[in-house]
Amino acid sequence: MPHLKSEKTRNNLRIYNTNKLFSISIDSDFFKVKDSIIRLKKRYNISNKEIFSLIEGRKICDEVCIPISAFDNDELGCLETIVKYLKEEFNFRFHQIALILNRDDRTIWATYNAACKKRQKKLDVKESQFFIPTLIFKDRRFSVLESIVRYLKDDFNLRYSEISALLNRDERNVWTVYNRAYKKKK
């Protein structure tokens, strides 16, 4: 065994520091935790960032998040769904919604009125596996649908067919929207 300069013990993790050689001795608990994390990622389709947020007890989403099940309707477009959800579920004023979505107040008012004409009753929001953070709508280079599809594809690595089922859109449209957003991103 090479000459040891320092030894640190912390939660059954021993790190031996040599001149240029690091030897890590890790007990079986570490591998159990690692396997559990991998299973969680696959089963619930969550990212490393979300897992660490859950472990640390922080909110995964520090801002308003929209459940993906809100988009499961035939009457409304994406922006109409978002505005109607924020207005009716959170009682936000039009100005607050405009600031959150980086849109003009008049646009939000017109969108909400159009949404109310198309669908008078509240949105049927069920338990959702995915939540869309409103932060993704700040970049105005992308349409609302492009932002949602890009977020689901890039952050959750969902297939086009899965995204189309979640958003109640045709798979070919989802592919087109994602490719358009990908080209804009470059």
C-alpha positions as CSV (number, residue, x, y, z in Angstrom):
1,M,0.0,0.0,0.0
2,P,1.4,3.4,-0.9
3,H,2.3,6.0,1.7
4,L,-0.8,7.8,3.0
5,K,-0.7,11.5,3.5
6,S,-4.2,11.9,5.0
7,E,-7.2,9.9,5.8
8,K,-10.7,11.2,6.2
9,T,-13.7,9.2,7.5
10,R,-17.1,10.5,6.8
11,N,-20.3,8.4,6.8
12,N,-18.4,5.1,6.2
13,L,-16.6,6.7,3.2
14,R,-12.8,6.6,3.4
15,I,-10.7,8.6,1.0
16,Y,-7.0,7.9,0.9
17,N,-5.0,10.7,-0.6
18,T,-1.6,9.8,-2.1
19,N,0.6,11.9,-4.3
20,K,-1.3,11.3,-7.5
21,L,-3.5,8.3,-6.6
22,F,-6.9,8.4,-5.0
23,S,-8.3,5.2,-3.6
24,I,-11.9,5.2,-2.6
25,S,-13.3,2.6,-0.3
26,I,-17.0,2.6,-0.4
27,D,-19.3,0.2,1.5
28,S,-22.3,-1.5,0.1
29,D,-24.8,1.2,1.4
30,F,-23.6,3.6,-1.3
31,F,-24.3,1.1,-4.0
32,K,-27.8,0.4,-2.6
33,V,-28.5,4.1,-2.7
34,K,-27.1,4.4,-6.2
35,D,-29.3,1.5,-7.4
36,S,-32.3,3.0,-5.7
37,I,-31.7,6.4,-7.4
38,I,-31.4,4.7,-10.8
39,R,-34.7,2.8,-10.3
40,L,-36.4,6.1,-9.2
41,K,-35.1,7.9,-12.3
42,K,-36.4,5.1,-14.6
43,R,-39.7,4.6,-12.8
44,Y,-40.8,8.2,-12.4
45,N,-38.8,9.7,-15.2
46,I,-37.1,12.4,-13.1
47,S,-33.8,14.1,-13.5
48,N,-30.8,14.2,-11.2
49,K,-31.6,17.8,-10.3
50,E,-35.1,16.8,-9.2
51,I,-33.8,13.9,-7.1
52,F,-31.3,16.1,-5.3
53,S,-34.0,18.7,-4.7
54,L,-36.2,16.1,-3.1
55,I,-33.3,14.8,-0.9
56,E,-32.5,18.3,0.2
57,G,-36.1,19.1,0.9
58,R,-36.3,22.0,-1.5
59,K,-39.1,22.6,-3.9
60,I,-38.4,21.2,-7.3
61,C,-40.1,24.1,-8.9
62,D,-39.5,27.4,-7.1
63,E,-42.2,29.1,-9.2
64,V,-45.6,28.3,-10.6
65,C,-45.7,25.0,-12.4
66,I,-48.5,23.9,-14.7
67,P,-49.5,20.2,-14.6
68,I,-49.3,18.5,-17.9
69,S,-52.9,17.2,-17.5
70,A,-54.2,20.7,-18.0
71,F,-53.3,20.4,-21.7
72,D,-55.5,17.4,-22.1
73,N,-58.4,19.2,-23.8
74,D,-59.7,19.6,-27.3
75,E,-61.0,23.2,-27.1
76,L,-58.1,25.3,-26.1
77,G,-54.6,26.1,-27.4
78,C,-51.5,26.0,-25.2
79,L,-51.4,29.7,-24.3
80,E,-55.2,29.7,-23.7
81,T,-54.8,26.7,-21.4
82,I,-51.9,28.3,-19.4
83,V,-53.7,31.6,-19.0
84,K,-57.0,30.0,-18.0
85,Y,-55.2,27.7,-15.5
86,L,-53.2,30.6,-13.9
87,K,-56.3,32.8,-13.7
88,E,-58.7,30.3,-12.3
89,E,-56.5,28.1,-10.1
90,F,-54.3,30.8,-8.7
91,N,-56.5,33.9,-9.0
92,F,-53.7,35.8,-10.6
93,R,-54.4,39.2,-12.1
94,F,-53.8,39.6,-15.9
95,H,-50.8,41.8,-15.1
96,Q,-49.2,39.0,-13.0
97,I,-49.8,36.4,-15.6
98,A,-48.3,38.8,-18.2
99,L,-45.2,39.2,-16.1
100,I,-44.9,35.4,-15.5
101,L,-45.2,34.6,-19.3
102,N,-43.4,37.6,-20.6
103,R,-46.4,38.8,-22.6
104,D,-48.4,42.0,-22.9
105,D,-51.3,42.5,-20.5
106,R,-53.7,43.0,-23.4
107,T,-52.6,39.7,-25.0
108,I,-53.3,37.9,-21.7
109,W,-56.7,39.5,-21.4
110,A,-57.7,38.7,-25.0
111,T,-56.4,35.1,-24.6
112,Y,-58.4,34.6,-21.4
113,N,-61.6,35.9,-22.9
114,A,-61.1,33.7,-26.0
115,A,-60.5,30.7,-23.7
116,C,-63.7,31.5,-21.7
117,K,-65.7,31.6,-24.9
118,K,-64.4,28.3,-26.0
119,R,-64.7,26.6,-22.6
120,Q,-66.9,28.0,-19.9
121,K,-66.1,25.4,-17.2
122,K,-62.8,25.1,-15.3
123,L,-60.1,22.9,-16.7
124,D,-60.1,19.3,-15.6
125,V,-56.7,19.0,-13.9
126,K,-55.8,15.4,-12.8
127,E,-52.8,14.2,-11.0
128,S,-49.8,14.7,-13.3
129,Q,-46.5,13.0,-13.6
130,F,-45.0,16.1,-15.3
131,F,-45.2,19.8,-14.4
132,I,-44.2,22.6,-16.8
133,P,-42.4,25.5,-15.1
134,T,-43.5,28.9,-16.3
135,L,-39.9,30.0,-16.6
136,I,-39.6,28.3,-20.0
137,F,-42.0,30.8,-21.5
138,K,-39.7,33.8,-20.8
139,D,-37.8,33.3,-24.1
140,R,-40.0,34.8,-26.7
141,R,-38.0,33.3,-29.6
142,F,-40.0,30.2,-29.1
143,S,-43.8,29.7,-29.3
144,V,-45.6,28.3,-26.2
145,L,-46.0,24.9,-27.8
146,E,-42.3,24.9,-28.9
147,S,-41.2,25.7,-25.3
148,I,-43.3,22.9,-23.9
149,V,-42.3,20.3,-26.4
150,R,-38.6,21.3,-26.1
151,Y,-38.8,21.1,-22.3
152,L,-40.4,17.6,-22.3
153,K,-38.0,16.3,-25.0
154,D,-34.8,17.8,-23.6
155,D,-35.3,17.6,-19.9
156,F,-37.3,14.3,-19.6
157,N,-36.1,12.6,-22.8
158,L,-39.6,11.7,-23.8
159,R,-40.4,10.2,-27.2
160,Y,-42.5,12.2,-29.7
161,S,-45.4,9.7,-29.2
162,E,-45.4,10.2,-25.4
163,I,-45.3,14.0,-25.8
164,S,-48.2,13.9,-28.3
165,A,-50.3,11.8,-26.0
166,L,-49.6,14.2,-23.0
167,L,-50.4,17.3,-25.0
168,N,-53.3,15.8,-27.0
169,R,-51.6,16.7,-30.3
170,D,-50.6,14.7,-33.4
171,E,-47.2,13.1,-33.2
172,R,-46.2,14.6,-36.6
173,N,-47.0,18.1,-35.3
174,V,-44.9,17.5,-32.2
175,W,-42.0,16.3,-34.3
176,T,-42.3,19.4,-36.5
177,V,-42.6,21.8,-33.5
178,Y,-39.5,20.3,-31.8
179,N,-37.4,20.5,-35.0
180,R,-38.4,24.1,-35.5
181,A,-37.4,24.9,-31.9
182,Y,-34.2,23.0,-32.3
183,K,-33.3,25.1,-35.4
184,K,-34.1,28.3,-33.6
185,K,-32.0,27.3,-30.6
186,K,-28.9,27.1,-32.8
